[in-house]
Amino acid sequence: MLPALQALADSPGFRGVITAEEVRRLGLALPELLPLAARYARPPVSRFSVGAVAQGLSGAVYLGANIEFPGQPLNASVHAEQSAVANAWVHGERGLSALAVTAAPCGHCRQFLHELASPPAILLPGRDALPLSTLLPDAFGPGDLGIPDRLMQPADHGLTIDADDPLLRAALEAANASHAPYSRAWAGVALRTADGAVFAGRYAENAAFNPSLPPLQCAVALLLLAGRRLEEVTAAALVEHPSPVSHAGAARALLAPLGIPVTAALAHPLQS
């Protein structure tokens, strides 16, 4: 790895984000960053580390890696592509131009990427860039359900809660920016570590339902990309809009083995 890139990754406050200026200064190509991205993988079940590197429309680059949770159902896992997308989305990107992955995206991830406002070109080791449509022909997506919303488009659902707790407020902010056009189960999770750092994740729903990224997993991905460990988390907060879908039970089940308490609150629309 380039010494300058290693220094960047080791710098305090690094959260798996490389600015467009740094990308230009270091002359970085996305595939060169895959080994760095894969370092953040947490695959205790499969023992198979996957790295993903997304380039936003701004030119900035966002790392992602796969995450697995021992003792939990496999569908609780986060795929590297989801991790990279979440990293870019939470940091303000409105679309991706390219996504490099250490291995060809699985069908789950191809469906997840199809939800994006700007589906990226896919870069695989030793191959030319491929449009997502080549990897997912005759795709089913939000347009088939008459839904105009796309993942990574700016959103503010106007939700509010009757609480002043800072961690709940961070979860509320994430919920207001979440993507759930099918169930309206807008939700956000905020995790706080022992030193007071906060990592907030948003729900990212998918037209095919199963590839959806829950808000807790989104928050955990951001935590790990900052070089932190889930064991450092001392508290979690969940805010969700009442709907037929709830994230509270799954979040508590995933965090209970670590002794992490979850404070949950139902949000309601801001009254005009």
C-alpha positions as CSV (number, residue, x, y, z in Angstrom):
1,M,0.0,0.0,0.0
2,L,1.2,3.5,-0.8
3,P,2.8,5.1,2.3
4,A,0.6,8.2,1.7
5,L,-2.5,6.1,1.6
6,Q,-1.5,4.2,4.7
7,A,-1.0,7.5,6.5
8,L,-4.4,8.7,5.4
9,A,-6.1,5.5,6.7
10,D,-4.2,5.8,10.0
11,S,-5.1,9.4,10.5
12,P,-7.3,10.3,13.5
13,G,-11.0,10.7,12.5
14,F,-10.7,8.6,9.3
15,R,-14.1,7.1,8.5
16,G,-13.5,5.3,5.3
17,V,-13.9,8.5,3.2
18,I,-11.3,9.9,0.8
19,T,-12.0,13.3,-0.6
20,A,-11.9,14.1,-4.3
21,E,-8.9,16.3,-3.7
22,E,-7.0,13.5,-2.0
23,V,-8.0,11.0,-4.7
24,R,-6.5,13.4,-7.3
25,R,-3.4,14.2,-5.2
26,L,-2.6,10.6,-4.6
27,G,-3.5,9.5,-8.2
28,L,-5.7,6.7,-6.8
29,A,-7.6,4.2,-9.0
30,L,-10.6,2.5,-7.3
31,P,-9.3,-1.1,-7.6
32,E,-6.1,0.0,-5.9
33,L,-8.1,0.7,-2.8
34,L,-9.8,-2.7,-2.5
35,P,-7.2,-4.2,-0.2
36,L,-7.7,-1.3,2.2
37,A,-11.4,-1.6,2.1
38,A,-11.3,-5.4,2.8
39,R,-9.3,-4.7,6.0
40,Y,-12.6,-3.4,7.5
41,A,-14.4,-6.7,6.8
42,R,-15.8,-8.6,9.8
43,P,-16.7,-12.1,8.5
44,P,-16.6,-14.5,11.5
45,V,-19.0,-16.9,9.7
46,S,-17.8,-17.1,6.1
47,R,-14.2,-16.2,6.7
48,F,-14.4,-14.5,3.3
49,S,-13.4,-10.8,3.4
50,V,-14.9,-8.6,0.6
51,G,-14.0,-5.0,-0.1
52,A,-15.9,-2.4,-2.1
53,V,-15.0,1.1,-3.1
54,A,-17.6,3.5,-4.4
55,Q,-16.9,6.8,-6.1
56,G,-19.6,9.4,-5.6
57,L,-20.7,12.0,-8.2
58,S,-18.6,14.5,-6.2
59,G,-15.5,12.5,-7.0
60,A,-14.9,11.5,-3.4
61,V,-14.4,7.8,-2.6
62,Y,-16.1,5.7,0.0
63,L,-14.9,2.3,1.4
64,G,-17.1,-0.6,2.3
65,A,-16.7,-4.1,3.6
66,N,-18.8,-7.1,4.5
67,I,-20.1,-7.7,8.0
68,E,-21.4,-10.9,9.7
69,F,-22.9,-11.3,13.1
70,P,-22.1,-14.7,14.9
71,G,-25.2,-16.3,16.4
72,Q,-27.5,-14.3,14.2
73,P,-29.4,-15.3,11.0
74,L,-27.3,-14.9,7.9
75,N,-29.8,-12.3,6.5
76,A,-28.6,-9.9,9.2
77,S,-25.3,-9.7,7.3
78,V,-24.2,-6.5,5.5
79,H,-22.7,-6.9,2.0
80,A,-19.6,-4.9,1.1
81,E,-21.5,-3.1,-1.7
82,Q,-24.2,-2.1,0.8
83,S,-21.6,-0.8,3.2
84,A,-19.9,1.4,0.6
85,V,-23.3,2.7,-0.6
86,A,-24.3,3.5,3.0
87,N,-21.0,5.3,3.6
88,A,-21.5,7.5,0.5
89,W,-25.1,8.2,1.2
90,V,-24.7,9.2,4.8
91,H,-21.8,11.5,3.8
92,G,-24.1,13.4,1.4
93,E,-23.6,11.8,-2.0
94,R,-26.6,11.7,-4.3
95,G,-25.4,9.0,-6.6
96,L,-22.4,6.9,-7.6
97,S,-20.4,6.9,-10.8
98,A,-18.5,3.7,-10.2
99,L,-18.2,0.8,-7.7
100,A,-15.1,-1.5,-7.5
101,V,-15.6,-4.8,-5.8
102,T,-13.1,-7.6,-5.0
103,A,-15.5,-10.2,-6.4
104,A,-18.6,-10.0,-8.7
105,P,-21.6,-8.7,-6.9
106,C,-24.1,-11.3,-5.8
107,G,-27.7,-11.1,-7.0
108,H,-28.7,-9.6,-3.7
109,C,-26.3,-6.7,-4.2
110,R,-27.2,-6.2,-7.9
111,Q,-30.8,-5.7,-6.8
112,F,-29.7,-3.3,-4.0
113,L,-27.7,-1.2,-6.4
114,H,-30.6,-1.1,-8.9
115,E,-32.5,1.0,-6.3
116,L,-30.0,3.8,-6.6
117,A,-30.8,7.2,-8.1
118,S,-27.6,6.8,-10.2
119,P,-26.6,3.1,-10.6
120,P,-22.8,2.9,-10.9
121,A,-20.5,1.2,-13.4
122,I,-19.1,-2.0,-11.8
123,L,-15.3,-2.5,-11.8
124,L,-14.1,-6.0,-11.2
125,P,-10.4,-7.0,-11.0
126,G,-8.9,-7.5,-14.4
127,R,-12.0,-6.6,-16.3
128,D,-13.4,-3.6,-18.1
129,A,-16.1,-1.5,-16.4
130,L,-19.6,-3.0,-16.7
131,P,-22.9,-1.2,-16.6
132,L,-25.2,-2.5,-13.9
133,S,-27.8,-3.3,-16.5
134,T,-25.4,-5.9,-18.0
135,L,-25.2,-7.7,-14.6
136,L,-29.0,-7.4,-13.9
137,P,-31.0,-7.6,-17.2
138,D,-34.8,-7.2,-17.1
139,A,-34.5,-5.8,-13.6
140,F,-37.4,-5.3,-11.3
141,G,-37.4,-2.1,-9.3
142,P,-39.3,0.9,-7.9
143,G,-40.6,1.9,-11.3
144,D,-42.5,-1.4,-11.6
145,L,-44.3,-0.4,-8.4
146,G,-45.0,3.1,-9.5
147,I,-42.6,4.6,-7.0
148,P,-40.6,7.6,-8.2
149,D,-38.2,7.7,-5.1
150,R,-34.7,6.3,-5.5
151,L,-32.1,5.5,-2.9
152,M,-29.6,8.4,-2.2
153,Q,-32.1,11.1,-3.3
154,P,-32.3,13.7,-0.6
155,A,-35.2,13.2,1.8
156,D,-36.8,14.8,4.8
157,H,-39.8,13.0,6.1
158,G,-40.7,15.7,8.7
159,L,-40.7,13.3,11.6
160,T,-40.4,14.5,15.2
161,I,-40.3,12.9,18.7
162,D,-41.2,14.1,22.2
163,A,-37.7,13.7,23.6
164,D,-34.5,15.8,24.0
165,D,-32.1,12.9,24.4
166,P,-29.1,13.6,22.1
167,L,-28.8,10.0,21.0
168,L,-32.5,9.8,20.1
169,R,-32.2,13.1,18.3
170,A,-29.3,11.7,16.2
171,A,-31.5,8.6,15.4
172,L,-34.3,10.9,14.5
173,E,-32.1,12.8,12.0
174,A,-31.2,9.6,10.4
175,A,-34.8,8.4,10.2
176,N,-35.8,11.7,8.5
177,A,-33.3,11.0,5.7
178,S,-34.0,7.2,5.4
179,H,-35.4,5.5,2.3
180,A,-38.6,3.5,2.8
181,P,-41.1,4.3,0.0
182,Y,-42.8,0.8,0.1
183,S,-43.6,0.5,3.8
184,R,-43.1,4.1,5.0
185,A,-41.1,2.4,7.9
186,W,-38.7,5.4,8.0
187,A,-36.1,4.6,10.7
188,G,-32.8,5.6,12.1
189,V,-30.4,4.1,14.6
190,A,-27.6,5.9,16.5
191,L,-24.8,4.1,18.3
192,R,-22.7,5.8,21.0
193,T,-19.3,4.5,22.1
194,A,-17.7,4.8,25.5
195,D,-15.7,7.9,24.4
196,G,-18.9,9.6,23.2
197,A,-18.5,9.1,19.5
198,V,-21.9,8.7,17.7
199,F,-22.5,6.7,14.5
200,A,-26.0,7.1,13.0
201,G,-27.5,4.8,10.3
202,R,-30.5,5.0,8.0
203,Y,-32.9,2.4,6.8
204,A,-32.5,1.7,3.0
205,E,-35.5,-0.2,1.7
206,N,-35.5,-2.1,-1.6
207,A,-38.3,-2.9,-4.1
208,A,-37.5,-6.6,-3.6
209,F,-37.7,-6.2,0.2
210,N,-35.1,-8.8,1.2
211,P,-32.0,-6.8,0.0
212,S,-33.1,-3.8,2.3
213,L,-30.4,-2.5,4.7
214,P,-31.7,-2.1,8.2
215,P,-30.8,1.1,10.1
216,L,-28.8,-0.8,12.8
217,Q,-26.6,-2.5,10.2
218,C,-26.1,0.8,8.4
219,A,-24.8,2.3,11.7
220,V,-22.6,-0.7,12.4
221,A,-21.0,-0.4,9.0
222,L,-20.1,3.2,9.6
223,L,-18.7,2.3,13.0
224,L,-16.5,-0.4,11.6
225,L,-15.3,1.8,8.7
226,A,-14.1,4.3,11.4
227,G,-11.8,1.6,12.8
228,R,-14.0,1.0,15.8
229,R,-15.4,-2.2,17.3
230,L,-19.0,-3.1,18.1
231,E,-17.8,-4.0,21.5
232,E,-17.0,-0.3,22.1
233,V,-20.7,0.6,21.9
234,T,-22.4,1.4,25.2
235,A,-25.8,2.6,24.1
236,A,-28.1,2.5,21.0
237,A,-31.2,4.6,20.1
238,L,-33.8,3.7,17.5
239,V,-36.4,6.1,16.1
240,E,-39.0,4.7,13.6
241,H,-42.3,5.8,12.1
242,P,-45.2,3.6,13.0
243,S,-45.9,1.1,10.1
244,P,-46.4,-2.6,9.5
245,V,-42.6,-2.9,9.7
246,S,-40.6,-2.5,12.9
247,H,-36.9,-2.6,13.4
248,A,-36.9,-2.6,17.2
249,G,-37.1,-6.3,17.8
250,A,-34.3,-7.2,15.4
251,A,-32.1,-4.4,16.7
252,R,-32.5,-5.6,20.3
253,A,-31.9,-9.2,19.3
254,L,-28.6,-8.3,17.6
255,L,-27.3,-6.1,20.3
256,A,-28.5,-8.1,23.3
257,P,-25.6,-10.6,23.3
258,L,-23.2,-7.6,23.7
259,G,-25.3,-6.1,26.6
260,I,-26.0,-3.0,24.6
261,P,-29.3,-1.4,25.7
262,V,-31.6,0.0,22.9
263,T,-33.8,3.0,23.6
264,A,-36.7,3.1,21.1
265,A,-39.1,5.9,20.2
266,L,-41.9,6.2,17.7
267,A,-41.9,9.3,15.6
268,H,-44.8,11.2,14.3
269,P,-45.2,13.8,11.5
270,L,-44.3,17.3,12.3
271,Q,-47.5,19.2,12.9
272,S,-48.0,22.2,10.6
